[in-house]
């Protein structure tokens, strides 16, 4: 399992249920669930202001745009 701060209000978490969840601190709610891996998500990293990367037991690394996720 992993957690990564994306900005002052938003963070991402990875889980053994194969998902990445995007959370809002201000609302204390999950605002988005991503299903991009076929096994547990063990790492999430903010690469820059636009990109995040996630690593999984499925032996893949996925890279995606924050702007496309939160817009």
PDB file of N, CA, C, O and CB in Angstrom:
ATOM      1  N   UNK A   1       0.835  -1.185   0.000  1.00  0.00           N
ATOM      2  CA  UNK A   1       0.000   0.000   0.000  1.00  0.00           C
ATOM      3  C   UNK A   1       0.873   1.238   0.000  1.00  0.00           C
ATOM      4  O   UNK A   1       1.980   1.236   0.538  1.00  0.00           O
ATOM      5  CB  UNK A   1      -0.946   0.003   1.205  1.00  0.00           C
ATOM      6  N   UNK A   2       0.368   2.280  -0.601  1.00  0.00           N
ATOM      7  CA  UNK A   2       1.151   3.494  -0.761  1.00  0.00           C
ATOM      8  C   UNK A   2       0.251   4.713  -0.706  1.00  0.00           C
ATOM      9  O   UNK A   2      -0.947   4.637  -0.979  1.00  0.00           O
ATOM     10  CB  UNK A   2       1.931   3.465  -2.073  1.00  0.00           C
ATOM     11  N   UNK A   3       0.852   5.840  -0.348  1.00  0.00           N
ATOM     12  CA  UNK A   3       0.121   7.099  -0.346  1.00  0.00           C
ATOM     13  C   UNK A   3       1.051   8.188  -0.861  1.00  0.00           C
ATOM     14  O   UNK A   3       2.257   8.155  -0.618  1.00  0.00           O
ATOM     15  CB  UNK A   3      -0.418   7.444   1.081  1.00  0.00           C
ATOM     16  N   UNK A   4       0.471   9.165  -1.586  1.00  0.00           N
ATOM     17  CA  UNK A   4       1.272  10.237  -2.171  1.00  0.00           C
ATOM     18  C   UNK A   4       0.463  11.530  -2.187  1.00  0.00           C
ATOM     19  O   UNK A   4      -0.668  11.558  -2.672  1.00  0.00           O
ATOM     20  CB  UNK A   4       1.733   9.864  -3.604  1.00  0.00           C
ATOM     21  N   UNK A   5       1.048  12.595  -1.654  1.00  0.00           N
ATOM     22  CA  UNK A   5       0.405  13.909  -1.687  1.00  0.00           C
ATOM     23  C   UNK A   5       0.550  14.491  -3.087  1.00  0.00           C
ATOM     24  O   UNK A   5       1.660  14.587  -3.611  1.00  0.00           O
ATOM     25  CB  UNK A   5       1.022  14.869  -0.621  1.00  0.00           C
ATOM     26  N   UNK A   6      -0.568  14.880  -3.692  1.00  0.00           N
ATOM     27  CA  UNK A   6      -0.543  15.417  -5.043  1.00  0.00           C
ATOM     28  C   UNK A   6      -0.587  16.939  -5.057  1.00  0.00           C
ATOM     29  O   UNK A   6       0.057  17.577  -5.890  1.00  0.00           O
ATOM     30  CB  UNK A   6      -1.700  14.864  -5.838  1.00  0.00           C
ATOM     31  N   UNK A   7      -1.350  17.521  -4.130  1.00  0.00           N
ATOM     32  CA  UNK A   7      -1.340  18.970  -3.911  1.00  0.00           C
ATOM     33  C   UNK A   7      -1.837  19.215  -2.499  1.00  0.00           C
ATOM     34  O   UNK A   7      -1.931  18.274  -1.710  1.00  0.00           O
ATOM     35  CB  UNK A   7      -2.226  19.732  -4.973  1.00  0.00           C
ATOM     36  N   UNK A   8      -2.157  20.454  -2.161  1.00  0.00           N
ATOM     37  CA  UNK A   8      -2.547  20.770  -0.787  1.00  0.00           C
ATOM     38  C   UNK A   8      -3.841  20.083  -0.352  1.00  0.00           C
ATOM     39  O   UNK A   8      -4.051  19.882   0.844  1.00  0.00           O
ATOM     40  CB  UNK A   8      -2.698  22.258  -0.637  1.00  0.00           C
ATOM     41  N   UNK A   9      -4.701  19.724  -1.285  1.00  0.00           N
ATOM     42  CA  UNK A   9      -5.980  19.119  -0.931  1.00  0.00           C
ATOM     43  C   UNK A   9      -6.144  17.684  -1.405  1.00  0.00           C
ATOM     44  O   UNK A   9      -7.022  16.979  -0.907  1.00  0.00           O
ATOM     45  CB  UNK A   9      -7.081  19.937  -1.487  1.00  0.00           C
ATOM     46  N   UNK A  10      -5.343  17.236  -2.332  1.00  0.00           N
ATOM     47  CA  UNK A  10      -5.567  15.939  -2.984  1.00  0.00           C
ATOM     48  C   UNK A  10      -4.396  14.995  -2.716  1.00  0.00           C
ATOM     49  O   UNK A  10      -3.233  15.392  -2.795  1.00  0.00           O
ATOM     50  CB  UNK A  10      -5.766  16.123  -4.507  1.00  0.00           C
ATOM     51  N   UNK A  11      -4.720  13.747  -2.401  1.00  0.00           N
ATOM     52  CA  UNK A  11      -3.678  12.722  -2.326  1.00  0.00           C
ATOM     53  C   UNK A  11      -4.184  11.442  -2.971  1.00  0.00           C
ATOM     54  O   UNK A  11      -5.385  11.263  -3.175  1.00  0.00           O
ATOM     55  CB  UNK A  11      -3.253  12.461  -0.854  1.00  0.00           C
ATOM     56  N   UNK A  12      -3.254  10.559  -3.288  1.00  0.00           N
ATOM     57  CA  UNK A  12      -3.575   9.286  -3.937  1.00  0.00           C
ATOM     58  C   UNK A  12      -3.133   8.144  -3.035  1.00  0.00           C
ATOM     59  O   UNK A  12      -2.123   8.241  -2.337  1.00  0.00           O
ATOM     60  CB  UNK A  12      -2.896   9.179  -5.335  1.00  0.00           C
ATOM     61  N   UNK A  13      -3.897   7.068  -3.058  1.00  0.00           N
ATOM     62  CA  UNK A  13      -3.506   5.875  -2.316  1.00  0.00           C
ATOM     63  C   UNK A  13      -3.605   4.659  -3.226  1.00  0.00           C
ATOM     64  O   UNK A  13      -4.497   4.562  -4.070  1.00  0.00           O
ATOM     65  CB  UNK A  13      -4.388   5.690  -1.057  1.00  0.00           C
ATOM     66  N   UNK A  14      -2.678   3.742  -3.038  1.00  0.00           N
ATOM     67  CA  UNK A  14      -2.691   2.480  -3.767  1.00  0.00           C
ATOM     68  C   UNK A  14      -3.055   1.371  -2.812  1.00  0.00           C
ATOM     69  O   UNK A  14      -2.778   1.469  -1.617  1.00  0.00           O
ATOM     70  CB  UNK A  14      -1.327   2.201  -4.439  1.00  0.00           C
ATOM     71  N   UNK A  15      -3.674   0.309  -3.315  1.00  0.00           N
ATOM     72  CA  UNK A  15      -4.200  -0.713  -2.431  1.00  0.00           C
ATOM     73  C   UNK A  15      -4.059  -2.117  -3.001  1.00  0.00           C
ATOM     74  O   UNK A  15      -3.805  -2.308  -4.190  1.00  0.00           O
ATOM     75  CB  UNK A  15      -5.637  -0.433  -2.134  1.00  0.00           C
ATOM     76  N   UNK A  16      -4.233  -3.091  -2.116  1.00  0.00           N
ATOM     77  CA  UNK A  16      -4.188  -4.487  -2.541  1.00  0.00           C
ATOM     78  C   UNK A  16      -5.413  -4.873  -3.371  1.00  0.00           C
ATOM     79  O   UNK A  16      -5.434  -5.946  -3.973  1.00  0.00           O
ATOM     80  CB  UNK A  16      -4.080  -5.397  -1.327  1.00  0.00           C
ATOM     81  N   UNK A  17      -6.437  -4.007  -3.410  1.00  0.00           N
ATOM     82  CA  UNK A  17      -7.616  -4.306  -4.229  1.00  0.00           C
ATOM     83  C   UNK A  17      -7.431  -3.901  -5.695  1.00  0.00           C
ATOM     84  O   UNK A  17      -8.395  -3.880  -6.460  1.00  0.00           O
ATOM     85  CB  UNK A  17      -8.836  -3.600  -3.656  1.00  0.00           C
ATOM     86  N   UNK A  18      -6.185  -3.579  -6.086  1.00  0.00           N
ATOM     87  CA  UNK A  18      -5.795  -3.263  -7.468  1.00  0.00           C
ATOM     88  C   UNK A  18      -6.164  -1.849  -7.894  1.00  0.00           C
ATOM     89  O   UNK A  18      -6.054  -1.520  -9.075  1.00  0.00           O
ATOM     90  CB  UNK A  18      -6.435  -4.242  -8.412  1.00  0.00           C
ATOM     91  N   UNK A  19      -6.596  -1.011  -6.968  1.00  0.00           N
ATOM     92  CA  UNK A  19      -7.043   0.323  -7.337  1.00  0.00           C
ATOM     93  C   UNK A  19      -6.113   1.413  -6.815  1.00  0.00           C
ATOM     94  O   UNK A  19      -5.345   1.221  -5.873  1.00  0.00           O
ATOM     95  CB  UNK A  19      -8.439   0.557  -6.821  1.00  0.00           C
ATOM     96  N   UNK A  20      -6.219   2.562  -7.474  1.00  0.00           N
ATOM     97  CA  UNK A  20      -5.639   3.806  -6.993  1.00  0.00           C
ATOM     98  C   UNK A  20      -6.829   4.708  -6.692  1.00  0.00           C
ATOM     99  O   UNK A  20      -7.680   4.937  -7.551  1.00  0.00           O
ATOM    100  CB  UNK A  20      -4.632   4.459  -8.050  1.00  0.00           C
ATOM    101  N   UNK A  21      -6.878   5.209  -5.481  1.00  0.00           N
ATOM    102  CA  UNK A  21      -7.964   6.105  -5.105  1.00  0.00           C
ATOM    103  C   UNK A  21      -7.418   7.512  -4.944  1.00  0.00           C
ATOM    104  O   UNK A  21      -6.355   7.717  -4.357  1.00  0.00           O
ATOM    105  CB  UNK A  21      -8.653   5.631  -3.802  1.00  0.00           C
ATOM    106  N   UNK A  22      -8.161   8.482  -5.473  1.00  0.00           N
ATOM    107  CA  UNK A  22      -7.820   9.891  -5.353  1.00  0.00           C
ATOM    108  C   UNK A  22      -8.759  10.473  -4.294  1.00  0.00           C
ATOM    109  O   UNK A  22      -9.981  10.365  -4.400  1.00  0.00           O
ATOM    110  CB  UNK A  22      -7.946  10.652  -6.743  1.00  0.00           C
ATOM    111  N   UNK A  23      -8.159  11.096  -3.267  1.00  0.00           N
ATOM    112  CA  UNK A  23      -8.897  11.583  -2.110  1.00  0.00           C
ATOM    113  C   UNK A  23      -8.801  13.086  -1.980  1.00  0.00           C
ATOM    114  O   UNK A  23      -7.790  13.688  -2.343  1.00  0.00           O
ATOM    115  CB  UNK A  23      -8.392  10.925  -0.850  1.00  0.00           C
ATOM    116  N   UNK A  24      -9.854  13.689  -1.461  1.00  0.00           N
ATOM    117  CA  UNK A  24      -9.869  15.101  -1.111  1.00  0.00           C
ATOM    118  C   UNK A  24      -9.777  15.222   0.405  1.00  0.00           C
ATOM    119  O   UNK A  24     -10.606  14.671   1.130  1.00  0.00           O
ATOM    120  CB  UNK A  24     -11.149  15.806  -1.654  1.00  0.00           C
ATOM    121  N   UNK A  25      -8.765  15.945   0.881  1.00  0.00           N
ATOM    122  CA  UNK A  25      -8.642  16.152   2.316  1.00  0.00           C
ATOM    123  C   UNK A  25      -9.763  17.027   2.856  1.00  0.00           C
ATOM    124  O   UNK A  25     -10.278  16.778   3.946  1.00  0.00           O
ATOM    125  CB  UNK A  25      -7.299  16.773   2.641  1.00  0.00           C
ATOM    126  N   UNK A  26     -10.145  18.050   2.099  1.00  0.00           N
ATOM    127  CA  UNK A  26     -11.171  18.978   2.594  1.00  0.00           C
ATOM    128  C   UNK A  26     -12.533  18.311   2.736  1.00  0.00           C
ATOM    129  O   UNK A  26     -13.257  18.583   3.693  1.00  0.00           O
ATOM    130  CB  UNK A  26     -11.286  20.173   1.663  1.00  0.00           C
ATOM    131  N   UNK A  27     -12.887  17.445   1.797  1.00  0.00           N
ATOM    132  CA  UNK A  27     -14.181  16.765   1.886  1.00  0.00           C
ATOM    133  C   UNK A  27     -14.093  15.422   2.598  1.00  0.00           C
ATOM    134  O   UNK A  27     -15.109  14.856   3.001  1.00  0.00           O
ATOM    135  CB  UNK A  27     -14.752  16.564   0.505  1.00  0.00           C
ATOM    136  N   UNK A  28     -12.856  14.910   2.752  1.00  0.00           N
ATOM    137  CA  UNK A  28     -12.625  13.599   3.378  1.00  0.00           C
ATOM    138  C   UNK A  28     -13.314  12.472   2.617  1.00  0.00           C
ATOM    139  O   UNK A  28     -13.754  11.480   3.197  1.00  0.00           O
ATOM    140  CB  UNK A  28     -13.113  13.613   4.823  1.00  0.00           C
ATOM    141  N   UNK A  29     -13.394  12.659   1.286  1.00  0.00           N
ATOM    142  CA  UNK A  29     -14.047  11.672   0.431  1.00  0.00           C
ATOM    143  C   UNK A  29     -13.131  11.213  -0.685  1.00  0.00           C
ATOM    144  O   UNK A  29     -12.240  11.942  -1.120  1.00  0.00           O
ATOM    145  CB  UNK A  29     -15.326  12.242  -0.152  1.00  0.00           C
ATOM    146  N   UNK A  30     -13.363   9.993  -1.141  1.00  0.00           N
ATOM    147  CA  UNK A  30     -12.714   9.509  -2.349  1.00  0.00           C
ATOM    148  C   UNK A  30     -13.424  10.161  -3.533  1.00  0.00           C
ATOM    149  O   UNK A  30     -14.637  10.030  -3.693  1.00  0.00           O
ATOM    150  CB  UNK A  30     -12.756   7.933  -2.442  1.00  0.00           C
ATOM    151  N   UNK A  31     -12.652  10.865  -4.360  1.00  0.00           N
ATOM    152  CA  UNK A  31     -13.270  11.564  -5.484  1.00  0.00           C
ATOM    153  C   UNK A  31     -13.107  10.824  -6.805  1.00  0.00           C
ATOM    154  O   UNK A  31     -13.749  11.165  -7.798  1.00  0.00           O
ATOM    155  CB  UNK A  31     -12.686  12.944  -5.610  1.00  0.00           C
ATOM    156  N   UNK A  32     -12.238   9.798  -6.812  1.00  0.00           N
ATOM    157  CA  UNK A  32     -12.018   9.043  -8.040  1.00  0.00           C
ATOM    158  C   UNK A  32     -11.363   7.714  -7.701  1.00  0.00           C
ATOM    159  O   UNK A  32     -10.480   7.661  -6.846  1.00  0.00           O
ATOM    160  CB  UNK A  32     -11.147   9.844  -9.037  1.00  0.00           C
ATOM    161  N   UNK A  33     -11.779   6.648  -8.355  1.00  0.00           N
ATOM    162  CA  UNK A  33     -11.139   5.341  -8.228  1.00  0.00           C
ATOM    163  C   UNK A  33     -10.650   4.912  -9.601  1.00  0.00           C
ATOM    164  O   UNK A  33     -11.413   4.862 -10.566  1.00  0.00           O
ATOM    165  CB  UNK A  33     -12.117   4.282  -7.627  1.00  0.00           C
ATOM    166  N   UNK A  34      -9.355   4.603  -9.666  1.00  0.00           N
ATOM    167  CA  UNK A  34      -8.740   4.185 -10.925  1.00  0.00           C
ATOM    168  C   UNK A  34      -8.444   2.696 -10.870  1.00  0.00           C
ATOM    169  O   UNK A  34      -7.907   2.197  -9.880  1.00  0.00           O
ATOM    170  CB  UNK A  34      -7.445   4.990 -11.207  1.00  0.00           C
ATOM    171  N   UNK A  35      -8.792   1.999 -11.925  1.00  0.00           N
ATOM    172  CA  UNK A  35      -8.500   0.574 -12.047  1.00  0.00           C
ATOM    173  C   UNK A  35      -7.585   0.382 -13.246  1.00  0.00           C
ATOM    174  O   UNK A  35      -8.035   0.039 -14.340  1.00  0.00           O
ATOM    175  CB  UNK A  35      -9.812  -0.270 -12.194  1.00  0.00           C
ATOM    176  N   UNK A  36      -6.303   0.608 -13.026  1.00  0.00           N
ATOM    177  CA  UNK A  36      -5.339   0.545 -14.127  1.00  0.00           C
ATOM    178  C   UNK A  36      -4.367  -0.626 -14.005  1.00  0.00           C
ATOM    179  O   UNK A  36      -3.604  -0.895 -14.933  1.00  0.00           O
ATOM    180  CB  UNK A  36      -4.561   1.836 -14.196  1.00  0.00           C
ATOM    181  N   UNK A  37      -4.388  -1.322 -12.873  1.00  0.00           N
ATOM    182  CA  UNK A  37      -3.499  -2.465 -12.661  1.00  0.00           C
ATOM    183  C   UNK A  37      -4.315  -3.740 -12.486  1.00  0.00           C
ATOM    184  O   UNK A  37      -5.496  -3.695 -12.141  1.00  0.00           O
ATOM    185  CB  UNK A  37      -2.594  -2.233 -11.430  1.00  0.00           C
ATOM    186  N   UNK A  38      -3.665  -4.878 -12.730  1.00  0.00           N
ATOM    187  CA  UNK A  38      -4.339  -6.165 -12.565  1.00  0.00           C
ATOM    188  C   UNK A  38      -3.914  -6.884 -11.289  1.00  0.00           C
ATOM    189  O   UNK A  38      -4.280  -8.040 -11.080  1.00  0.00           O
ATOM    190  CB  UNK A  38      -4.063  -7.050 -13.762  1.00  0.00           C
ATOM    191  N   UNK A  39      -3.140  -6.207 -10.430  1.00  0.00           N
ATOM    192  CA  UNK A  39      -2.743  -6.757  -9.134  1.00  0.00           C
ATOM    193  C   UNK A  39      -2.526  -5.594  -8.163  1.00  0.00           C
ATOM    194  O   UNK A  39      -2.707  -4.433  -8.533  1.00  0.00           O
ATOM    195  CB  UNK A  39      -1.445  -7.638  -9.261  1.00  0.00           C
ATOM    196  N   UNK A  40      -2.147  -5.898  -6.947  1.00  0.00           N
ATOM    197  CA  UNK A  40      -2.005  -4.891  -5.888  1.00  0.00           C
ATOM    198  C   UNK A  40      -1.091  -3.736  -6.303  1.00  0.00           C
ATOM    199  O   UNK A  40      -0.068  -3.942  -6.955  1.00  0.00           O
ATOM    200  CB  UNK A  40      -1.460  -5.542  -4.621  1.00  0.00           C
ATOM    201  N   UNK A  41      -1.478  -2.523  -5.917  1.00  0.00           N
ATOM    202  CA  UNK A  41      -0.681  -1.322  -6.182  1.00  0.00           C
ATOM    203  C   UNK A  41       0.183  -1.057  -4.956  1.00  0.00           C
ATOM    204  O   UNK A  41      -0.331  -0.851  -3.857  1.00  0.00           O
ATOM    205  CB  UNK A  41      -1.596  -0.081  -6.513  1.00  0.00           C
ATOM    206  N   UNK A  42       1.502  -1.063  -5.150  1.00  0.00           N
ATOM    207  CA  UNK A  42       2.437  -0.933  -4.035  1.00  0.00           C
ATOM    208  C   UNK A  42       3.120   0.416  -3.961  1.00  0.00           C
ATOM    209  O   UNK A  42       3.668   0.766  -2.916  1.00  0.00           O
ATOM    210  CB  UNK A  42       3.468  -1.992  -4.124  1.00  0.00           C
ATOM    211  N   UNK A  43       3.105   1.180  -5.034  1.00  0.00           N
ATOM    212  CA  UNK A  43       3.798   2.469  -4.984  1.00  0.00           C
ATOM    213  C   UNK A  43       3.102   3.487  -5.870  1.00  0.00           C
ATOM    214  O   UNK A  43       2.581   3.168  -6.939  1.00  0.00           O
ATOM    215  CB  UNK A  43       5.262   2.312  -5.410  1.00  0.00           C
ATOM    216  N   UNK A  44       3.112   4.740  -5.384  1.00  0.00           N
ATOM    217  CA  UNK A  44       2.597   5.873  -6.141  1.00  0.00           C
ATOM    218  C   UNK A  44       3.566   7.016  -5.921  1.00  0.00           C
ATOM    219  O   UNK A  44       4.012   7.265  -4.801  1.00  0.00           O
ATOM    220  CB  UNK A  44       1.132   6.260  -5.706  1.00  0.00           C
ATOM    221  N   UNK A  45       3.887   7.711  -7.005  1.00  0.00           N
ATOM    222  CA  UNK A  45       4.850   8.795  -6.931  1.00  0.00           C
ATOM    223  C   UNK A  45       4.420   9.939  -7.836  1.00  0.00           C
ATOM    224  O   UNK A  45       4.038   9.718  -8.985  1.00  0.00           O
ATOM    225  CB  UNK A  45       6.251   8.303  -7.313  1.00  0.00           C
ATOM    226  N   UNK A  46       4.483  11.155  -7.321  1.00  0.00           N
ATOM    227  CA  UNK A  46       4.232  12.342  -8.140  1.00  0.00           C
ATOM    228  C   UNK A  46       5.531  12.666  -8.871  1.00  0.00           C
ATOM    229  O   UNK A  46       6.545  12.953  -8.235  1.00  0.00           O
ATOM    230  CB  UNK A  46       3.739  13.568  -7.264  1.00  0.00           C
ATOM    231  N   UNK A  47       5.508  12.623 -10.193  1.00  0.00           N
ATOM    232  CA  UNK A  47       6.715  12.858 -10.980  1.00  0.00           C
ATOM    233  C   UNK A  47       6.971  14.340 -11.200  1.00  0.00           C
ATOM    234  O   UNK A  47       8.110  14.800 -11.123  1.00  0.00           O
ATOM    235  CB  UNK A  47       6.611  12.153 -12.315  1.00  0.00           C
ATOM    236  N   UNK A  48       5.908  15.084 -11.473  1.00  0.00           N
ATOM    237  CA  UNK A  48       5.991  16.545 -11.627  1.00  0.00           C
ATOM    238  C   UNK A  48       4.590  17.103 -11.415  1.00  0.00           C
ATOM    239  O   UNK A  48       3.717  16.394 -10.913  1.00  0.00           O
ATOM    240  CB  UNK A  48       6.564  16.959 -13.048  1.00  0.00           C
ATOM    241  N   UNK A  49       4.365  18.326 -11.777  1.00  0.00           N
ATOM    242  CA  UNK A  49       3.050  18.926 -11.533  1.00  0.00           C
ATOM    243  C   UNK A  49       1.932  18.274 -12.334  1.00  0.00           C
ATOM    244  O   UNK A  49       0.759  18.480 -12.023  1.00  0.00           O
ATOM    245  CB  UNK A  49       3.096  20.392 -11.853  1.00  0.00           C
ATOM    246  N   UNK A  50       2.266  17.495 -13.354  1.00  0.00           N
ATOM    247  CA  UNK A  50       1.247  16.888 -14.210  1.00  0.00           C
ATOM    248  C   UNK A  50       1.181  15.370 -14.115  1.00  0.00           C
ATOM    249  O   UNK A  50       0.114  14.799 -14.342  1.00  0.00           O
ATOM    250  CB  UNK A  50       1.494  17.275 -15.625  1.00  0.00           C
ATOM    251  N   UNK A  51       2.277  14.694 -13.789  1.00  0.00           N
ATOM    252  CA  UNK A  51       2.322  13.239 -13.928  1.00  0.00           C
ATOM    253  C   UNK A  51       2.474  12.497 -12.607  1.00  0.00           C
ATOM    254  O   UNK A  51       3.198  12.933 -11.712  1.00  0.00           O
ATOM    255  CB  UNK A  51       3.447  12.861 -14.831  1.00  0.00           C
ATOM    256  N   UNK A  52       1.769  11.358 -12.501  1.00  0.00           N
ATOM    257  CA  UNK A  52       1.996  10.424 -11.407  1.00  0.00           C
ATOM    258  C   UNK A  52       2.356   9.072 -12.005  1.00  0.00           C
ATOM    259  O   UNK A  52       1.975   8.750 -13.130  1.00  0.00           O
ATOM    260  CB  UNK A  52       0.742  10.317 -10.478  1.00  0.00           C
ATOM    261  N   UNK A  53       3.096   8.290 -11.230  1.00  0.00           N
ATOM    262  CA  UNK A  53       3.464   6.932 -11.619  1.00  0.00           C
ATOM    263  C   UNK A  53       2.997   5.988 -10.526  1.00  0.00           C
ATOM    264  O   UNK A  53       2.989   6.342  -9.348  1.00  0.00           O
ATOM    265  CB  UNK A  53       5.003   6.800 -11.860  1.00  0.00           C
ATOM    266  N   UNK A  54       2.608   4.780 -10.924  1.00  0.00           N
ATOM    267  CA  UNK A  54       2.224   3.759  -9.959  1.00  0.00           C
ATOM    268  C   UNK A  54       2.887   2.443 -10.346  1.00  0.00           C
ATOM    269  O   UNK A  54       3.061   2.130 -11.524  1.00  0.00           O
ATOM    270  CB  UNK A  54       0.676   3.604  -9.890  1.00  0.00           C
ATOM    271  N   UNK A  55       3.247   1.691  -9.329  1.00  0.00           N
ATOM    272  CA  UNK A  55       3.863   0.379  -9.545  1.00  0.00           C
ATOM    273  C   UNK A  55       3.029  -0.697  -8.876  1.00  0.00           C
ATOM    274  O   UNK A  55       2.424  -0.465  -7.829  1.00  0.00           O
ATOM    275  CB  UNK A  55       5.311   0.351  -9.005  1.00  0.00           C
ATOM    276  N   UNK A  56       2.997  -1.874  -9.485  1.00  0.00           N
ATOM    277  CA  UNK A  56       2.094  -2.923  -9.039  1.00  0.00           C
ATOM    278  C   UNK A  56       2.764  -4.290  -9.041  1.00  0.00           C
ATOM    279  O   UNK A  56       3.791  -4.501  -9.685  1.00  0.00           O
ATOM    280  CB  UNK A  56       0.862  -2.952  -9.913  1.00  0.00           C
ATOM    281  N   UNK A  57       2.153  -5.213  -8.303  1.00  0.00           N
ATOM    282  CA  UNK A  57       2.580  -6.614  -8.333  1.00  0.00           C
ATOM    283  C   UNK A  57       2.373  -7.254  -9.687  1.00  0.00           C
ATOM    284  O   UNK A  57       2.895  -8.338  -9.946  1.00  0.00           O
ATOM    285  CB  UNK A  57       1.841  -7.404  -7.291  1.00  0.00           C
ATOM    286  N   UNK A  58       1.616  -6.597 -10.559  1.00  0.00           N
ATOM    287  CA  UNK A  58       1.432  -7.131 -11.912  1.00  0.00           C
ATOM    288  C   UNK A  58       2.663  -6.866 -12.784  1.00  0.00           C
ATOM    289  O   UNK A  58       2.648  -7.132 -13.986  1.00  0.00           O
ATOM    290  CB  UNK A  58       0.181  -6.513 -12.565  1.00  0.00           C
ATOM    291  N   UNK A  59       3.708  -6.352 -12.182  1.00  0.00           N
ATOM    292  CA  UNK A  59       5.018  -6.056 -12.798  1.00  0.00           C
ATOM    293  C   UNK A  59       4.970  -4.925 -13.819  1.00  0.00           C
ATOM    294  O   UNK A  59       5.805  -4.868 -14.723  1.00  0.00           O
ATOM    295  CB  UNK A  59       5.558  -7.295 -13.467  1.00  0.00           C
ATOM    296  N   UNK A  60       3.996  -4.026 -13.679  1.00  0.00           N
ATOM    297  CA  UNK A  60       3.935  -2.884 -14.577  1.00  0.00           C
ATOM    298  C   UNK A  60       4.063  -1.584 -13.797  1.00  0.00           C
ATOM    299  O   UNK A  60       3.793  -1.525 -12.597  1.00  0.00           O
ATOM    300  CB  UNK A  60       2.631  -2.900 -15.378  1.00  0.00           C
ATOM    301  N   UNK A  61       4.478  -0.555 -14.506  1.00  0.00           N
ATOM    302  CA  UNK A  61       4.474   0.811 -14.015  1.00  0.00           C
ATOM    303  C   UNK A  61       3.558   1.594 -14.944  1.00  0.00           C
ATOM    304  O   UNK A  61       3.718   1.552 -16.164  1.00  0.00           O
ATOM    305  CB  UNK A  61       5.931   1.427 -13.961  1.00  0.00           C
ATOM    306  N   UNK A  62       2.615   2.295 -14.374  1.00  0.00           N
ATOM    307  CA  UNK A  62       1.692   3.118 -15.161  1.00  0.00           C
ATOM    308  C   UNK A  62       1.985   4.581 -14.876  1.00  0.00           C
ATOM    309  O   UNK A  62       2.214   4.956 -13.726  1.00  0.00           O
ATOM    310  CB  UNK A  62       0.201   2.774 -14.835  1.00  0.00           C
ATOM    311  N   UNK A  63       1.980   5.410 -15.910  1.00  0.00           N
ATOM    312  CA  UNK A  63       2.191   6.844 -15.779  1.00  0.00           C
ATOM    313  C   UNK A  63       0.974   7.541 -16.369  1.00  0.00           C
ATOM    314  O   UNK A  63       0.543   7.230 -17.480  1.00  0.00           O
ATOM    315  CB  UNK A  63       3.515   7.302 -16.488  1.00  0.00           C
ATOM    316  N   UNK A  64       0.421   8.499 -15.605  1.00  0.00           N
ATOM    317  CA  UNK A  64      -0.769   9.194 -16.068  1.00  0.00           C
ATOM    318  C   UNK A  64      -0.758  10.658 -15.691  1.00  0.00           C
ATOM    319  O   UNK A  64      -0.032  11.076 -14.789  1.00  0.00           O
ATOM    320  CB  UNK A  64      -1.999   8.540 -15.516  1.00  0.00           C
ATOM    321  N   UNK A  65      -1.560  11.424 -16.381  1.00  0.00           N
ATOM    322  CA  UNK A  65      -1.659  12.866 -16.174  1.00  0.00           C
ATOM    323  C   UNK A  65      -2.623  13.185 -15.048  1.00  0.00           C
ATOM    324  O   UNK A  65      -3.750  12.691 -15.032  1.00  0.00           O
ATOM    325  CB  UNK A  65      -2.102  13.564 -17.457  1.00  0.00           C
ATOM    326  N   UNK A  66      -2.185  14.009 -14.106  1.00  0.00           N
ATOM    327  CA  UNK A  66      -3.065  14.474 -13.032  1.00  0.00           C
ATOM    328  C   UNK A  66      -4.199  15.313 -13.581  1.00  0.00           C
ATOM    329  O   UNK A  66      -5.331  15.231 -13.103  1.00  0.00           O
ATOM    330  CB  UNK A  66      -2.278  15.276 -12.001  1.00  0.00           C
ATOM    331  N   UNK A  67      -3.898  16.116 -14.579  1.00  0.00           N
ATOM    332  CA  UNK A  67      -4.934  16.994 -15.136  1.00  0.00           C
ATOM    333  C   UNK A  67      -6.072  16.201 -15.756  1.00  0.00           C
ATOM    334  O   UNK A  67      -7.230  16.607 -15.650  1.00  0.00           O
ATOM    335  CB  UNK A  67      -4.333  17.927 -16.178  1.00  0.00           C
ATOM    336  N   UNK A  68      -5.775  15.095 -16.391  1.00  0.00           N
ATOM    337  CA  UNK A  68      -6.841  14.285 -16.981  1.00  0.00           C
ATOM    338  C   UNK A  68      -7.631  13.553 -15.901  1.00  0.00           C
ATOM    339  O   UNK A  68      -8.797  13.217 -16.110  1.00  0.00           O
ATOM    340  CB  UNK A  68      -6.256  13.278 -17.981  1.00  0.00           C
ATOM    341  N   UNK A  69      -7.010  13.302 -14.748  1.00  0.00           N
ATOM    342  CA  UNK A  69      -7.684  12.597 -13.671  1.00  0.00           C
ATOM    343  C   UNK A  69      -8.626  13.505 -12.884  1.00  0.00           C
ATOM    344  O   UNK A  69      -9.700  13.076 -12.463  1.00  0.00           O
ATOM    345  CB  UNK A  69      -6.665  11.987 -12.741  1.00  0.00           C
ATOM    346  N   UNK A  70      -8.225  14.752 -12.688  1.00  0.00           N
ATOM    347  CA  UNK A  70      -8.971  15.628 -11.797  1.00  0.00           C
ATOM    348  C   UNK A  70      -9.812  16.678 -12.523  1.00  0.00           C
ATOM    349  O   UNK A  70     -10.461  17.494 -11.869  1.00  0.00           O
ATOM    350  CB  UNK A  70      -8.025  16.310 -10.871  1.00  0.00           C
ATOM    351  N   UNK A  71      -9.817  16.676 -13.839  1.00  0.00           N
ATOM    352  CA  UNK A  71     -10.601  17.679 -14.575  1.00  0.00           C
ATOM    353  C   UNK A  71     -12.011  17.184 -14.836  1.00  0.00           C
ATOM    354  O   UNK A  71     -12.812  17.894 -15.444  1.00  0.00           O
ATOM    355  CB  UNK A  71      -9.918  18.030 -15.902  1.00  0.00           C
TER     356      UNK A  71
END
